[in-house]
């Protein structure tokens, strides 16, 4: 069993650019509500199927499997919600990998930074481009964003017309 321990933040400014690697991601959810989410992802021509469970604190059970890209594309068509499209920028800061997701399409404008940790209490350097932490705000989970994201977008971009 794999365990995911991550912290998630809004991004305050573009000080993280340029990234060392950029990935194109399209992901959808076969199941997003409840204690378990099932995600299918196409990332740079490769497919994955991921099952995430719930735990207390920052840790979640996570099982991820490589699948053929054509099967991932077929599963994306089965998703009842529109897929999330984003560019994932990766860079290393103080020896830790940061993933900055720049959302496109209906979630355009949203930028989130994630760091995976080995331990819930692991200390890490917080770059100055980090904004507010949203780790415990379930509205910022990708599965919740797939279900809409309107509330998040209205909060971040008051006055902007939101049609998710």
PEBEL-V274187 format. One record per residue. N is the residue number from 1. SS is DSSP state (helix for helix, strand for strand, loop for the rest). PHI is phi in whole degrees, -180 to 180 (999 if undefined). PSI is psi in whole degrees, -180 to 180 (* if undefined). Layout:
BEGIN
n=N ss=SS phi=PHI psi=PSI
n=N ss=SS phi=PHI psi=PSI
END
This chain:
BEGIN
n=1 ss=loop phi=999 psi=135
n=2 ss=strand phi=-97 psi=153
n=3 ss=strand phi=-127 psi=129
n=4 ss=strand phi=-105 psi=127
n=5 ss=strand phi=-126 psi=109
n=6 ss=strand phi=-138 psi=156
n=7 ss=strand phi=-119 psi=144
n=8 ss=strand phi=-129 psi=139
n=9 ss=strand phi=-138 psi=150
n=10 ss=strand phi=-72 psi=158
n=11 ss=strand phi=-105 psi=127
n=12 ss=loop phi=-83 psi=-34
n=13 ss=loop phi=-161 psi=176
n=14 ss=helix phi=-83 psi=19
n=15 ss=helix phi=-63 psi=-14
n=16 ss=helix phi=-79 psi=-15
n=17 ss=loop phi=-79 psi=150
n=18 ss=loop phi=-86 psi=150
n=19 ss=loop phi=-84 psi=161
n=20 ss=loop phi=-86 psi=-19
n=21 ss=strand phi=-152 psi=143
n=22 ss=strand phi=-129 psi=133
n=23 ss=strand phi=-122 psi=142
n=24 ss=strand phi=-95 psi=127
n=25 ss=strand phi=-129 psi=135
n=26 ss=strand phi=-128 psi=125
n=27 ss=strand phi=-139 psi=146
n=28 ss=strand phi=-135 psi=168
n=29 ss=strand phi=-120 psi=126
n=30 ss=strand phi=-82 psi=-24
n=31 ss=strand phi=-152 psi=124
n=32 ss=loop phi=-124 psi=-22
n=33 ss=loop phi=-98 psi=157
n=34 ss=loop phi=93 psi=-171
n=35 ss=loop phi=-77 psi=-8
n=36 ss=loop phi=-129 psi=135
n=37 ss=strand phi=-117 psi=144
n=38 ss=strand phi=-122 psi=116
n=39 ss=strand phi=-114 psi=141
n=40 ss=strand phi=-118 psi=138
n=41 ss=strand phi=-137 psi=139
n=42 ss=strand phi=-110 psi=122
n=43 ss=strand phi=-133 psi=111
n=44 ss=loop phi=50 psi=45
n=45 ss=loop phi=82 psi=7
n=46 ss=strand phi=-119 psi=145
n=47 ss=strand phi=-106 psi=148
n=48 ss=strand phi=-141 psi=150
n=49 ss=strand phi=-120 psi=127
n=50 ss=strand phi=-128 psi=134
n=51 ss=strand phi=-116 psi=125
n=52 ss=strand phi=-121 psi=136
n=53 ss=loop phi=-111 psi=-175
n=54 ss=loop phi=-107 psi=148
n=55 ss=loop phi=-149 psi=175
n=56 ss=loop phi=-83 psi=159
n=57 ss=loop phi=70 psi=-144
n=58 ss=loop phi=-88 psi=-13
n=59 ss=strand phi=-90 psi=143
n=60 ss=strand phi=-138 psi=145
n=61 ss=strand phi=-70 psi=139
n=62 ss=strand phi=-145 psi=129
n=63 ss=strand phi=-124 psi=122
n=64 ss=strand phi=-129 psi=135
n=65 ss=strand phi=-132 psi=136
n=66 ss=strand phi=-72 psi=137
n=67 ss=strand phi=-135 psi=157
n=68 ss=loop phi=-59 psi=143
n=69 ss=helix phi=-58 psi=-39
n=70 ss=helix phi=-67 psi=-33
n=71 ss=helix phi=-71 psi=-39
n=72 ss=helix phi=-61 psi=-44
n=73 ss=helix phi=-61 psi=-41
n=74 ss=helix phi=-64 psi=-41
n=75 ss=helix phi=-67 psi=-37
n=76 ss=helix phi=-59 psi=-35
n=77 ss=helix phi=-68 psi=-23
n=78 ss=helix phi=-81 psi=-19
n=79 ss=loop phi=-62 psi=134
n=80 ss=loop phi=-77 psi=-17
n=81 ss=loop phi=-111 psi=152
n=82 ss=loop phi=-60 psi=146
n=83 ss=loop phi=-70 psi=158
n=84 ss=strand phi=-89 psi=135
n=85 ss=strand phi=-120 psi=130
n=86 ss=strand phi=-156 psi=161
n=87 ss=strand phi=-108 psi=126
n=88 ss=strand phi=-101 psi=117
n=89 ss=strand phi=-100 psi=133
n=90 ss=strand phi=-118 psi=138
n=91 ss=strand phi=-154 psi=156
n=92 ss=strand phi=-107 psi=131
n=93 ss=strand phi=-128 psi=123
n=94 ss=loop phi=51 psi=41
n=95 ss=loop phi=81 psi=2
n=96 ss=strand phi=-116 psi=139
n=97 ss=strand phi=-80 psi=126
n=98 ss=strand phi=-109 psi=139
n=99 ss=strand phi=-117 psi=120
n=100 ss=strand phi=-109 psi=115
n=101 ss=strand phi=-97 psi=118
n=102 ss=strand phi=-104 psi=107
n=103 ss=strand phi=-77 psi=149
n=104 ss=loop phi=-122 psi=178
n=105 ss=helix phi=64 psi=-133
n=106 ss=helix phi=-67 psi=-18
n=107 ss=helix phi=-106 psi=17
n=108 ss=loop phi=-55 psi=137
n=109 ss=loop phi=104 psi=-25
n=110 ss=loop phi=-79 psi=129
n=111 ss=strand phi=-133 psi=122
n=112 ss=strand phi=-123 psi=145
n=113 ss=strand phi=-116 psi=137
n=114 ss=strand phi=-128 psi=147
n=115 ss=strand phi=-133 psi=132
n=116 ss=strand phi=-96 psi=138
n=117 ss=loop phi=-119 psi=158
n=118 ss=loop phi=-83 psi=-22
n=119 ss=loop phi=-149 psi=145
n=120 ss=loop phi=-59 psi=-27
n=121 ss=loop phi=-102 psi=9
n=122 ss=loop phi=-62 psi=134
n=123 ss=loop phi=-87 psi=147
n=124 ss=loop phi=-150 psi=155
n=125 ss=loop phi=-76 psi=133
n=126 ss=loop phi=-98 psi=109
n=127 ss=loop phi=-61 psi=154
n=128 ss=loop phi=-69 psi=-13
n=129 ss=loop phi=-84 psi=-3
n=130 ss=strand phi=-75 psi=140
n=131 ss=strand phi=-103 psi=-148
n=132 ss=strand phi=-63 psi=139
n=133 ss=strand phi=-76 psi=135
n=134 ss=loop phi=-126 psi=20
n=135 ss=loop phi=-53 psi=-45
n=136 ss=loop phi=-93 psi=1
n=137 ss=loop phi=-91 psi=101
n=138 ss=helix phi=-61 psi=-17
n=139 ss=helix phi=-65 psi=-21
n=140 ss=helix phi=-94 psi=1
n=141 ss=loop phi=-68 psi=143
n=142 ss=helix phi=-58 psi=-36
n=143 ss=helix phi=-63 psi=-38
n=144 ss=helix phi=-71 psi=-39
n=145 ss=helix phi=-64 psi=-35
n=146 ss=helix phi=-64 psi=-32
n=147 ss=loop phi=-77 psi=-8
n=148 ss=loop phi=167 psi=-82
n=149 ss=loop phi=88 psi=1
n=150 ss=helix phi=-58 psi=-45
n=151 ss=helix phi=-62 psi=-42
n=152 ss=helix phi=-63 psi=-47
n=153 ss=helix phi=-64 psi=-40
n=154 ss=helix phi=-64 psi=-39
n=155 ss=helix phi=-66 psi=-43
n=156 ss=helix phi=-79 psi=-31
n=157 ss=loop phi=-129 psi=68
n=158 ss=loop phi=-60 psi=139
n=159 ss=loop phi=90 psi=-16
n=160 ss=loop phi=-82 psi=135
n=161 ss=loop phi=-66 psi=130
n=162 ss=loop phi=-117 psi=123
n=163 ss=loop phi=-135 psi=92
n=164 ss=loop phi=-101 psi=*
END
